Amino acid sequence: MLKALKPITAICRESKAWAAMAALLTVTLAANAAPDAHPMRFDHLTLDDGLSQSAVVSIWQDSSGFMWFGTENGLNRYNGYEFDHFKQERGNPDALRNDFIYDIGESADGALWIATKGGGLARFDRSTESFRGYHHDPADETSIAGDVVRTLLIDTDGGVWLGLRDKGLDRLDPITGRFTHYALDGGEAVSVFALHLDGANRLWIGSDQGLYRLDKETGKVEAFRHDPAVAGSISSDRVRTILEDSNGIFWIGTHGGGLNRLDADTGSFVHFRHDDSDPSSLGHDRVTAIFEDTEKRIWVGTSRGLNLLDAASGSFVRYNNETGDRNSLSGDAISTLFQDRSGLLWIGTLTSGVNKWNPKTWGLGLHASKTLAATADAKPKVTAFATDASDTLWIGTFGDGLIARNRRDGSTTHYRHDPSNPASLSDDRVMSLTMGRDGMVWAGTMHGGLNRLNPASGEISIFRHDPSDPNSLSGDGVMALFADSEGLVWVGTFGGGISVYDARTDSFTRHVADPSVSGALGSPRVTGFAEDRHGNIWVGTDADGLNLFDRETGRFRSYRFDADNPNSLSSDTVYSLHVDENGTVWVGTRGGGLDRIVGSSRNPAGITFRNLSQKDGLTNDVVYGVQSDARGDLWLSTNYGITRINPATGEFKNLHRRDGLQSEEFNFGAHHKSADGTLFFGGLNGYNEFKPAELSVSKVLPPIMLTGLFGPGDGTKAGLPSELDDGVDLAYDDDSVTFEFAALDYVSSEHNRYMYKLEGFDKDWIDLGTHRRVTYTDLNDGNYLLRVKAANADGVWNEAGFALPVRVAAAPWDTWWAYAAYVGMLVQLGLFLWFGHQRKIRREEEYSERLEQEVKLRTTELAQRGEELAQLNKSLQESSLSDPLTGLRNRRFVFEEVSRDLATIQRKYAEEAIGQDTGDAADLVFMMIDLDNFKPINDTYGHAAGDQMLLEIRDVLLSTCRRSDFVIRWGGDEFVIIAKQSNPGESEALAERIRHQIASSNFTLSEGQIVRTTASIGFVSYPLYNGHAETADLDDVINLADSLMYEAKRQRNAWVGLLGIDEAVTSEGFETDAIEPSSVLFRARRNGRLIEHNQTPELRPALGAA
């Protein structure tokens, strides 16, 4: 009978003083100082990425999908991979006149309009990649009024409005090329910084002298200026940016006066200013950009960072550059804001390039460590979760104690260890959490035992290991907690096995690991629990496999990793266990991926495992946590991101830090699913909280554009595809052409995928993966159609893609008129030959005597020629026995020449058997070598590269073998070595040298690529039977070596050899069923490890059994 336990803190409850101190240990933080900031993770484009300059003043996405960045040193076009730069060029009238780009716009005809500082206005024609400039001409009153253009706007009629420095407002009529000047306040000394056309077709003008509204129909101008005596006037006359939001509200940004909201009906302004004492106020009063995104969020760029406006409360969330955080804003001097068609928000800065933010990352509910910290310098690492009925999320951290977060209002309560207070949390390293049936929170710590916390009172009871009390906790390091269906709390310790707490008796029952006891727990280090549909408990351990506890018998059964059994557990370290809605048990392992248990715990002997790993699509084989959603999809936290698996279809989706994860790396035990279906995964930098059903997937089809066209050795880029509307024409002697393309989806360009097909040449679509270049060589003349389709990082395919006609001209000698010429030449040739024949007959008599002399001379020459032909015949014979590529001996050489050596050996042993002189014929070893993964090299780099690699393999083999050995190219990527041996150990050594030399060599292909490969080797010593060479012929030996090579290939980078068969076989032929298995000696080496195996059911040994 177990006695009832008294938790350590039961003594402390009697002391009111201790209880008061315990209350002080909890720190409640309410979200009352500033709005709760969703963490934003920015990607950066800088000079290192190819940006021409760090001051990015304007951003635009054109109708084709390219991104454009205007900087203080040139115009940049970006395709997600690289930049094209456009700058001023001396002597080039088609280039920009000035490199300082203030603004970019696009007209309905696809032309880009560029506002410059000092170079006037430029129109970029994308079909010719040239600029047309509009410059001030003092002699032409219809020219632009000034060459410093601060902003531009294209109206519904195609007119281009320009805001000029010190010259007011101009409008260009693109058809006539004439400019109209608009005077503001009757003068020209006004600098215009912002333009906006509202829904009523009125033009709003932001200037250094206030805000203006121009009625385009009447020409009437209305001014809004700052008046210190009027509280509702605009806060400053230095207007820099204007936004009309989706609700029709106007927002005005000023230089020094903060942000203004205008009531267009009353003309009254509401001011939003920076307040040093209010962290929820505007970050700075110099407002440089205002933007409303597709989710109707209003973003405000200032000279001191980015601000997100909460329009309802008038408060702001600030985002700034943070030293040491590479994912924060690259700089605080915001210059411009833009959202592309896929939803990305682009932020230009004046000092630090471009920032890119994906709003979809907020869908993964990132809670950064700093938002959980009780102190400014703390960065809690999340190790465990639990949720209670009051919608409180309990978060275990490593070093920062236990955190209770109210999911409704975001307030947090911290429970920390206080060495002076035994009523506090026993250890700040909380490794596991679970909720008891009675609503109590159980917290396991690294060295402080087990804590039971009452959420209502904050009272903590502590259970520790007592060596003198067998009913105490079995160990103070609690790694796993689990509340089962019967209300028992299972406690997994690290070193003490399992303790099961029963609230009815207030006592623990221990299960300890004892190898001497049948049915005992298999390991003292417990990592996780799960209860299956039959009520049996699965137990994960560290390095000792998986255990199954049968409630009826009270016994454990252990399941371990077996390298020779593909249906065994994939790793002996189990990090997570999960039972899905269908009752399937899933096992997350360290290094083995995810296992699915096949079978029932009611028949434990029949349990097997099916594995999913990186080769199937997992992002990583270290699986820290497994949860399932309402659809039945599995979510796995790993050592490199999160994987979602649809078990029904086998579809995988991997998420990474770029998608909004707290880190690439998660923590063991830090995973949880709440009652409302929310998933939680924790790691080094906080945790993610999301409902899978609410995650959005991009449905925007990625546009695909041709970005380059290259001939042989030609690095010149083509322009945009508009140049190639009629397709590409190739000359007959263009022996190669390379097409480069890009999917213009910028969420994660490096993960965009491509497929292509050249109709008229390729039968099927070819998957390029993430590569975006394809090369064709030696195309026959004719018409082709290059089709390319692409998918973005979410796997959304643009099936239509783009199609480019490709025409290859026929060679001049292969055209119809060339063949007509050939016919004419043949007729002329026939006539010429006929007349020549007639002349020959007339000259025959006078040549007869001369011919007789020539015959004598010719006879002598023919004798000499006969000797030359004999020598040539010898050379031809030699060529027939050699491989034309490598110069090695070929297959014919083996059957014509080596067969003689076998006959010699057979005679040797026949003579030896009757006591005659045996001569000195040495035994042979036949070695079959096959390169691993040669086909992908051929497919990726071309046959020329494959041939180059075969030549280098030849050199390795020749340098490794002796001069007396035959090195033979058998065919394709197979080689044969036939070597003389004085003892079996020589053949093993030779096989290992060859395996090692190939595996450790770098092979340089034709274009400088470096590749590596391995080889699989099977060899057979001849004769097979001791003293009986006649029992196997050359075909038998070659076929057996080939079979052993394929056995080696199953293990990769290995060799398998048959050293001999001891028993004597007197049958007339070589029959495998006549061989006793015990007489066969196999030797094998796998990855440098030597294996001997003498028992095999057939001549194809299974290396896995070795």
PyMOL commands that set and color helices and strands:
alter all, ss='L'
color gray80, all
select helices_A, chain A and resi 9-12+16-24+47-49+359-364+369-372+604-606+614-616+657-659+692-694+721-724+749-751+812-814+816-880+891-913+934-941+943-960+984-999+1029-1031+1034-1051+1072-1074+1077-1079+1103-1105
alter helices_A, ss='H'
color red, helices_A
select strands_A, chain A and resi 26-29+43-45+56-61+67-71+74-78+83-86+101-106+112-116+121-125+130-134+149-154+160-164+168-173+178-182+192-197+202-207+210-215+221-224+239-244+250-254+259-263+268-272+287-292+298-302+305-310+315-319+334-339+345-349+354-357+366-368+382-387+392-397+402-406+412-415+430-435+441-445+450-453+460-463+478-483+489-493+498-502+507-511+526-531+537-541+546-550+555-559+574-579+585-589+594-598+608-612+623-628+634-638+641-646+651-655+666-673+679-683+686-690+704-710+728-730+736-743+753-759+766-769+773-777+782-791+797-808+923-931+966-971+974-981+1003-1004+1010-1011+1015-1022+1054-1061+1080-1086+1089-1093
alter strands_A, ss='S'
color yellow, strands_A
deselect
rebuild
show_as cartoon
